Amino acid sequence: MCGAIVTSPFDVVKTRLQSSTVPSTKSMVPRGAVASALEVVRNGDIYVHESPRALFKGLGPTLVGVVPARTATSISVPPPLAGVVTSTATNPIWVLVQGQAASGSRGSWACIKQILREEGVRGFYKGMTASYLGVTEGTIQWVLYEKLKKMSAAGEGEAGGWKEWAGMLGSAGTAKCVASLITYPHEVIRTRLRQPPPKDGPPKYTGLYRTLRVVIAEEGARSLYGGLSAHLMRVIPNSAVMYAIYEAALRVNF
């Protein structure tokens, strides 16, 4: 939860860069480009044009969703199954998080009412197919972490020594980075699927494959990695801390 609070601004920036509906200001790079999160924050698009509080939009629902998401990946359930169950159960929360992060102004209750009014209950389950596709990220990360841990000082050094912990932290961060790079396009597709429908026409993004084709055709394949820098700055430290806590818990003698 502490990690979610500290890295919340990166999550907001990532959502803005992935979306095609959030208007750009003069200083912001073109929507859909592989933009630098630091450039967006430095230029002050969110901080100046809205308010510092806008960098923490969606934090409340995020904290609600973090607990079941982390719990499901910690219990003795096969990672793919745990990911599917978690994605299904928490999808409404992440739709709400995106709605707040993208708007920069509305509260949770206002977002809930708008989704129900415009899209009904089904609106809370947009992007779930892309979330299922993203389950592979957790599987890749876990398998790669175990392999890297055995290859690093964590598998050779003295138990509890600094080399072991450095090896585990490095393995966790590297595994998350590689897994994210491989599977990141599903994040952009999921964000597009969760966008509110236009008021003057049918939804532009209506399915996993169709969304992929539309994004590539209109913006190029590079747009599938929009917001990647913000994503990596958020998930790599979180992953390292989470795995460190996990390893420490395994070593506690109850």
BALOBA-1460 file (C-alpha; in Angstrom, 3 decimals):
// residues 254
<rec num="1" residu="m" x="0.000" y="0.000" z="0.000"/>
<rec num="2" residu="c" x="2.878" y="2.362" z="0.777"/>
<rec num="3" residu="g" x="4.338" y="1.613" z="-2.647"/>
<rec num="4" residu="a" x="1.015" y="2.416" z="-4.301"/>
<rec num="5" residu="i" x="0.883" y="5.790" z="-2.552"/>
<rec num="6" residu="v" x="4.469" y="6.773" z="-3.415"/>
<rec num="7" residu="t" x="4.193" y="5.720" z="-7.071"/>
<rec num="8" residu="s" x="0.645" y="7.004" z="-7.678"/>
<rec num="9" residu="p" x="1.820" y="10.006" z="-9.772"/>
<rec num="10" residu="f" x="3.516" y="7.635" z="-12.219"/>
<rec num="11" residu="d" x="0.291" y="5.681" z="-12.570"/>
<rec num="12" residu="v" x="-1.636" y="8.862" z="-13.398"/>
<rec num="13" residu="v" x="0.966" y="9.925" z="-15.972"/>
<rec num="14" residu="k" x="0.992" y="6.449" z="-17.506"/>
<rec num="15" residu="t" x="-2.787" y="6.469" z="-17.924"/>
<rec num="16" residu="r" x="-2.699" y="9.911" z="-19.541"/>
<rec num="17" residu="l" x="-0.045" y="8.783" z="-22.033"/>
<rec num="18" residu="q" x="-1.865" y="5.553" z="-22.883"/>
<rec num="19" residu="s" x="-5.216" y="7.199" z="-23.466"/>
<rec num="20" residu="s" x="-6.400" y="8.752" z="-26.726"/>
<rec num="21" residu="t" x="-9.115" y="10.933" z="-25.174"/>
<rec num="22" residu="v" x="-7.172" y="13.115" z="-22.750"/>
<rec num="23" residu="p" x="-6.439" y="16.453" z="-24.437"/>
<rec num="24" residu="s" x="-2.830" y="17.517" z="-24.786"/>
<rec num="25" residu="t" x="-1.463" y="20.864" z="-23.717"/>
<rec num="26" residu="k" x="1.196" y="22.687" z="-25.706"/>
<rec num="27" residu="s" x="4.060" y="21.258" z="-23.735"/>
<rec num="28" residu="m" x="2.908" y="17.666" z="-23.801"/>
<rec num="29" residu="v" x="4.287" y="15.320" z="-26.435"/>
<rec num="30" residu="p" x="1.839" y="13.961" z="-29.031"/>
<rec num="31" residu="r" x="-0.691" y="11.487" z="-27.666"/>
<rec num="32" residu="g" x="0.233" y="7.913" z="-28.510"/>
<rec num="33" residu="a" x="3.990" y="8.562" z="-28.796"/>
<rec num="34" residu="v" x="6.514" y="6.745" z="-26.620"/>
<rec num="35" residu="a" x="6.759" y="9.702" z="-24.310"/>
<rec num="36" residu="s" x="8.982" y="10.245" z="-21.322"/>
<rec num="37" residu="a" x="7.104" y="10.387" z="-18.043"/>
<rec num="38" residu="l" x="9.726" y="12.703" z="-16.607"/>
<rec num="39" residu="e" x="9.202" y="15.091" z="-19.523"/>
<rec num="40" residu="v" x="5.470" y="15.262" z="-18.864"/>
<rec num="41" residu="v" x="5.966" y="15.899" z="-15.146"/>
<rec num="42" residu="r" x="8.813" y="18.378" z="-15.733"/>
<rec num="43" residu="n" x="6.808" y="20.388" z="-18.232"/>
<rec num="44" residu="g" x="4.062" y="20.651" z="-15.669"/>
<rec num="45" residu="d" x="1.118" y="19.429" z="-17.753"/>
<rec num="46" residu="i" x="-0.615" y="17.934" z="-14.746"/>
<rec num="47" residu="y" x="1.024" y="19.785" z="-11.874"/>
<rec num="48" residu="v" x="0.560" y="23.277" z="-13.356"/>
<rec num="49" residu="h" x="-2.546" y="23.033" z="-15.515"/>
<rec num="50" residu="e" x="-4.552" y="21.115" z="-12.902"/>
<rec num="51" residu="s" x="-3.141" y="20.824" z="-9.384"/>
<rec num="52" residu="p" x="-0.682" y="18.715" z="-7.368"/>
<rec num="53" residu="r" x="-3.659" y="16.691" z="-6.094"/>
<rec num="54" residu="a" x="-4.352" y="15.548" z="-9.659"/>
<rec num="55" residu="l" x="-1.190" y="13.431" z="-9.475"/>
<rec num="56" residu="f" x="-2.960" y="11.273" z="-6.891"/>
<rec num="57" residu="k" x="-6.311" y="10.897" z="-8.641"/>
<rec num="58" residu="g" x="-7.649" y="7.353" z="-8.317"/>
<rec num="59" residu="l" x="-5.482" y="6.572" z="-5.297"/>
<rec num="60" residu="g" x="-8.453" y="5.577" z="-3.129"/>
<rec num="61" residu="p" x="-9.732" y="2.845" z="-5.467"/>
<rec num="62" residu="t" x="-6.133" y="1.788" z="-6.143"/>
<rec num="63" residu="l" x="-5.564" y="1.061" z="-2.455"/>
<rec num="64" residu="v" x="-8.786" y="-0.952" z="-2.398"/>
<rec num="65" residu="g" x="-7.635" y="-2.989" z="-5.391"/>
<rec num="66" residu="v" x="-4.052" y="-3.528" z="-4.242"/>
<rec num="67" residu="v" x="-4.990" y="-5.736" z="-1.273"/>
<rec num="68" residu="p" x="-6.866" y="-8.490" z="-3.159"/>
<rec num="69" residu="a" x="-4.436" y="-8.285" z="-6.078"/>
<rec num="70" residu="r" x="-1.392" y="-8.860" z="-3.870"/>
<rec num="71" residu="t" x="-3.167" y="-11.448" z="-1.721"/>
<rec num="72" residu="a" x="-4.190" y="-13.565" z="-4.694"/>
<rec num="73" residu="t" x="-0.613" y="-13.741" z="-5.931"/>
<rec num="74" residu="s" x="0.690" y="-14.689" z="-2.480"/>
<rec num="75" residu="i" x="-1.572" y="-17.628" z="-1.620"/>
<rec num="76" residu="s" x="-1.018" y="-21.186" z="-2.888"/>
<rec num="77" residu="v" x="-2.932" y="-20.773" z="-6.141"/>
<rec num="78" residu="p" x="-1.267" y="-21.348" z="-9.540"/>
<rec num="79" residu="p" x="-0.206" y="-17.907" z="-10.857"/>
<rec num="80" residu="p" x="-2.340" y="-18.014" z="-14.064"/>
<rec num="81" residu="l" x="-5.477" y="-19.035" z="-12.139"/>
<rec num="82" residu="a" x="-4.822" y="-16.444" z="-9.452"/>
<rec num="83" residu="g" x="-4.401" y="-13.777" z="-12.135"/>
<rec num="84" residu="v" x="-7.686" y="-14.643" z="-13.852"/>
<rec num="85" residu="v" x="-9.625" y="-14.645" z="-10.580"/>
<rec num="86" residu="t" x="-8.041" y="-11.365" z="-9.473"/>
<rec num="87" residu="s" x="-8.619" y="-9.671" z="-12.845"/>
<rec num="88" residu="t" x="-12.288" y="-10.616" z="-12.820"/>
<rec num="89" residu="a" x="-12.888" y="-9.547" z="-9.225"/>
<rec num="90" residu="t" x="-11.005" y="-6.250" z="-9.354"/>
<rec num="91" residu="n" x="-11.787" y="-5.066" z="-12.898"/>
<rec num="92" residu="p" x="-14.500" y="-2.593" z="-11.727"/>
<rec num="93" residu="i" x="-11.973" y="-1.029" z="-9.352"/>
<rec num="94" residu="w" x="-9.398" y="-0.448" z="-12.096"/>
<rec num="95" residu="v" x="-12.035" y="0.975" z="-14.447"/>
<rec num="96" residu="l" x="-12.835" y="3.469" z="-11.704"/>
<rec num="97" residu="v" x="-9.136" y="4.199" z="-11.144"/>
<rec num="98" residu="q" x="-8.654" y="4.940" z="-14.842"/>
<rec num="99" residu="g" x="-11.724" y="7.136" z="-14.947"/>
<rec num="100" residu="q" x="-10.377" y="9.293" z="-12.143"/>
<rec num="101" residu="a" x="-6.781" y="9.347" z="-13.377"/>
<rec num="102" residu="a" x="-7.854" y="10.356" z="-16.874"/>
<rec num="103" residu="s" x="-10.270" y="13.062" z="-15.775"/>
<rec num="104" residu="g" x="-8.049" y="14.715" z="-13.198"/>
<rec num="105" residu="s" x="-11.072" y="16.240" z="-11.495"/>
<rec num="106" residu="r" x="-13.872" y="13.844" z="-10.669"/>
<rec num="107" residu="g" x="-14.168" y="11.873" z="-7.437"/>
<rec num="108" residu="s" x="-14.922" y="8.173" z="-7.093"/>
<rec num="109" residu="w" x="-18.659" y="8.579" z="-6.572"/>
<rec num="110" residu="a" x="-18.991" y="10.907" z="-9.569"/>
<rec num="111" residu="c" x="-17.181" y="8.369" z="-11.773"/>
<rec num="112" residu="i" x="-19.395" y="5.523" z="-10.542"/>
<rec num="113" residu="k" x="-22.570" y="7.475" z="-11.315"/>
<rec num="114" residu="q" x="-21.339" y="8.477" z="-14.759"/>
<rec num="115" residu="i" x="-20.378" y="4.910" z="-15.731"/>
<rec num="116" residu="l" x="-23.723" y="3.549" z="-14.530"/>
<rec num="117" residu="r" x="-25.634" y="6.304" z="-16.307"/>
<rec num="118" residu="e" x="-23.818" y="6.045" z="-19.642"/>
<rec num="119" residu="e" x="-22.845" y="2.386" z="-19.875"/>
<rec num="120" residu="g" x="-24.618" y="0.436" z="-17.151"/>
<rec num="121" residu="v" x="-23.061" y="-2.314" z="-15.040"/>
<rec num="122" residu="r" x="-21.259" y="-3.699" z="-18.101"/>
<rec num="123" residu="g" x="-19.185" y="-0.538" z="-18.159"/>
<rec num="124" residu="f" x="-17.300" y="-1.743" z="-15.085"/>
<rec num="125" residu="y" x="-16.045" y="-4.791" z="-16.961"/>
<rec num="126" residu="k" x="-14.492" y="-3.070" z="-19.966"/>
<rec num="127" residu="g" x="-10.987" y="-4.209" z="-20.816"/>
<rec num="128" residu="m" x="-11.290" y="-7.513" z="-18.976"/>
<rec num="129" residu="t" x="-10.151" y="-9.527" z="-22.013"/>
<rec num="130" residu="a" x="-6.947" y="-7.483" z="-22.139"/>
<rec num="131" residu="s" x="-6.531" y="-8.054" z="-18.398"/>
<rec num="132" residu="y" x="-6.702" y="-11.799" z="-18.967"/>
<rec num="133" residu="l" x="-3.995" y="-11.417" z="-21.609"/>
<rec num="134" residu="g" x="-1.899" y="-9.600" z="-19.036"/>
<rec num="135" residu="v" x="-1.969" y="-12.610" z="-16.688"/>
<rec num="136" residu="t" x="1.018" y="-13.907" z="-18.637"/>
<rec num="137" residu="e" x="3.098" y="-11.037" z="-17.243"/>
<rec num="138" residu="g" x="2.889" y="-12.393" z="-13.712"/>
<rec num="139" residu="t" x="3.770" y="-15.904" z="-14.889"/>
<rec num="140" residu="i" x="6.797" y="-14.699" z="-16.862"/>
<rec num="141" residu="q" x="7.906" y="-12.546" z="-13.952"/>
<rec num="142" residu="w" x="7.679" y="-15.356" z="-11.388"/>
<rec num="143" residu="v" x="9.497" y="-17.959" z="-13.513"/>
<rec num="144" residu="l" x="12.210" y="-15.496" z="-14.522"/>
<rec num="145" residu="y" x="12.677" y="-14.327" z="-10.928"/>
<rec num="146" residu="e" x="13.327" y="-17.861" z="-9.700"/>
<rec num="147" residu="k" x="15.808" y="-18.488" z="-12.527"/>
<rec num="148" residu="l" x="17.686" y="-15.227" z="-11.964"/>
<rec num="149" residu="k" x="17.757" y="-15.715" z="-8.210"/>
<rec num="150" residu="k" x="19.489" y="-19.060" z="-8.600"/>
<rec num="151" residu="m" x="22.002" y="-17.574" z="-11.047"/>
<rec num="152" residu="s" x="22.789" y="-14.556" z="-8.867"/>
<rec num="153" residu="a" x="24.555" y="-14.154" z="-5.548"/>
<rec num="154" residu="a" x="21.224" y="-14.963" z="-3.920"/>
<rec num="155" residu="g" x="21.737" y="-18.588" z="-4.848"/>
<rec num="156" residu="e" x="25.390" y="-18.727" z="-3.762"/>
<rec num="157" residu="g" x="25.925" y="-16.235" z="-0.979"/>
<rec num="158" residu="e" x="25.616" y="-16.710" z="2.750"/>
<rec num="159" residu="a" x="21.999" y="-16.984" z="3.869"/>
<rec num="160" residu="g" x="20.807" y="-13.624" z="5.091"/>
<rec num="161" residu="g" x="23.907" y="-11.816" z="3.855"/>
<rec num="162" residu="w" x="23.839" y="-8.589" z="1.868"/>
<rec num="163" residu="k" x="24.887" y="-10.398" z="-1.319"/>
<rec num="164" residu="e" x="21.857" y="-12.668" z="-1.095"/>
<rec num="165" residu="w" x="19.479" y="-9.756" z="-0.601"/>
<rec num="166" residu="a" x="21.127" y="-7.701" z="-3.331"/>
<rec num="167" residu="g" x="20.793" y="-10.659" z="-5.666"/>
<rec num="168" residu="m" x="17.119" y="-11.110" z="-4.827"/>
<rec num="169" residu="l" x="16.326" y="-7.411" z="-5.286"/>
<rec num="170" residu="g" x="18.178" y="-7.298" z="-8.580"/>
<rec num="171" residu="s" x="16.462" y="-10.468" z="-9.773"/>
<rec num="172" residu="a" x="13.030" y="-9.141" z="-8.835"/>
<rec num="173" residu="g" x="13.562" y="-5.817" z="-10.602"/>
<rec num="174" residu="t" x="15.029" y="-7.425" z="-13.711"/>
<rec num="175" residu="a" x="12.272" y="-10.036" z="-13.927"/>
<rec num="176" residu="k" x="9.588" y="-7.355" z="-13.681"/>
<rec num="177" residu="c" x="11.300" y="-5.185" z="-16.283"/>
<rec num="178" residu="v" x="11.591" y="-8.021" z="-18.825"/>
<rec num="179" residu="a" x="8.037" y="-9.254" z="-18.211"/>
<rec num="180" residu="s" x="6.677" y="-5.721" z="-18.584"/>
<rec num="181" residu="l" x="8.538" y="-5.111" z="-21.837"/>
<rec num="182" residu="i" x="7.191" y="-8.341" z="-23.327"/>
<rec num="183" residu="t" x="3.565" y="-7.861" z="-22.321"/>
<rec num="184" residu="y" x="3.175" y="-4.063" z="-22.123"/>
<rec num="185" residu="p" x="0.994" y="-3.598" z="-25.252"/>
<rec num="186" residu="h" x="-1.919" y="-5.216" z="-23.407"/>
<rec num="187" residu="e" x="-1.833" y="-2.273" z="-20.970"/>
<rec num="188" residu="v" x="-2.399" y="0.256" z="-23.756"/>
<rec num="189" residu="i" x="-5.141" y="-1.873" z="-25.319"/>
<rec num="190" residu="r" x="-6.824" y="-2.246" z="-21.935"/>
<rec num="191" residu="t" x="-6.700" y="1.507" z="-21.344"/>
<rec num="192" residu="r" x="-8.288" y="2.192" z="-24.740"/>
<rec num="193" residu="l" x="-11.039" y="-0.379" z="-24.097"/>
<rec num="194" residu="r" x="-11.833" y="1.279" z="-20.771"/>
<rec num="195" residu="q" x="-12.184" y="4.773" z="-22.212"/>
<rec num="196" residu="p" x="-15.651" y="6.337" z="-21.901"/>
<rec num="197" residu="p" x="-17.721" y="6.021" z="-25.076"/>
<rec num="198" residu="p" x="-17.938" y="9.115" z="-27.320"/>
<rec num="199" residu="k" x="-21.083" y="11.199" z="-27.010"/>
<rec num="200" residu="d" x="-21.536" y="11.638" z="-30.740"/>
<rec num="201" residu="g" x="-21.041" y="8.158" z="-32.156"/>
<rec num="202" residu="p" x="-20.373" y="4.459" z="-31.545"/>
<rec num="203" residu="p" x="-17.382" y="3.322" z="-29.437"/>
<rec num="204" residu="k" x="-14.122" y="3.350" z="-31.335"/>
<rec num="205" residu="y" x="-12.490" y="0.545" z="-29.371"/>
<rec num="206" residu="t" x="-14.811" y="-2.452" z="-29.092"/>
<rec num="207" residu="g" x="-12.667" y="-5.576" z="-28.921"/>
<rec num="208" residu="l" x="-9.163" y="-6.815" z="-28.229"/>
<rec num="209" residu="y" x="-8.143" y="-7.559" z="-31.817"/>
<rec num="210" residu="r" x="-10.041" y="-4.618" z="-33.315"/>
<rec num="211" residu="t" x="-8.453" y="-2.212" z="-30.839"/>
<rec num="212" residu="l" x="-5.004" y="-3.549" z="-31.668"/>
<rec num="213" residu="r" x="-5.613" y="-3.031" z="-35.382"/>
<rec num="214" residu="v" x="-7.031" y="0.478" z="-34.951"/>
<rec num="215" residu="v" x="-4.181" y="1.656" z="-32.726"/>
<rec num="216" residu="i" x="-1.492" y="0.335" z="-35.069"/>
<rec num="217" residu="a" x="-3.238" y="1.646" z="-38.193"/>
<rec num="218" residu="e" x="-3.825" y="5.155" z="-36.819"/>
<rec num="219" residu="e" x="-0.835" y="5.716" z="-34.556"/>
<rec num="220" residu="g" x="1.769" y="3.103" z="-35.430"/>
<rec num="221" residu="a" x="3.156" y="0.165" z="-33.467"/>
<rec num="222" residu="r" x="5.217" y="2.504" z="-31.256"/>
<rec num="223" residu="s" x="2.020" y="3.770" z="-29.653"/>
<rec num="224" residu="l" x="1.590" y="0.347" z="-28.049"/>
<rec num="225" residu="y" x="4.387" y="1.383" z="-25.694"/>
<rec num="226" residu="g" x="3.017" y="4.806" z="-24.758"/>
<rec num="227" residu="g" x="3.582" y="5.544" z="-21.071"/>
<rec num="228" residu="l" x="6.149" y="2.743" z="-20.722"/>
<rec num="229" residu="s" x="8.696" y="4.877" z="-18.856"/>
<rec num="230" residu="a" x="6.147" y="5.862" z="-16.205"/>
<rec num="231" residu="h" x="5.045" y="2.244" z="-15.916"/>
<rec num="232" residu="l" x="8.582" y="0.947" z="-15.344"/>
<rec num="233" residu="m" x="9.354" y="3.660" z="-12.786"/>
<rec num="234" residu="r" x="6.280" y="2.534" z="-10.876"/>
<rec num="235" residu="v" x="6.368" y="-1.267" z="-11.095"/>
<rec num="236" residu="i" x="10.082" y="-2.086" z="-10.812"/>
<rec num="237" residu="p" x="10.596" y="-0.562" z="-7.315"/>
<rec num="238" residu="n" x="7.246" y="-1.983" z="-6.218"/>
<rec num="239" residu="s" x="8.221" y="-5.435" z="-7.429"/>
<rec num="240" residu="a" x="11.605" y="-5.333" z="-5.715"/>
<rec num="241" residu="v" x="10.020" y="-4.330" z="-2.401"/>
<rec num="242" residu="m" x="7.230" y="-6.900" z="-2.711"/>
<rec num="243" residu="y" x="9.608" y="-9.788" z="-3.377"/>
<rec num="244" residu="a" x="11.912" y="-8.659" z="-0.568"/>
<rec num="245" residu="i" x="8.977" y="-8.768" z="1.851"/>
<rec num="246" residu="y" x="7.955" y="-12.149" z="0.442"/>
<rec num="247" residu="e" x="11.457" y="-13.594" z="0.937"/>
<rec num="248" residu="a" x="11.695" y="-12.106" z="4.434"/>
<rec num="249" residu="a" x="8.349" y="-13.665" z="5.376"/>
<rec num="250" residu="l" x="9.607" y="-17.075" z="4.233"/>
<rec num="251" residu="r" x="12.560" y="-16.764" z="6.596"/>
<rec num="252" residu="v" x="10.565" y="-15.821" z="9.694"/>
<rec num="253" residu="n" x="10.387" y="-18.573" z="12.282"/>
<rec num="254" residu="f" x="6.895" y="-18.631" z="13.779"/>
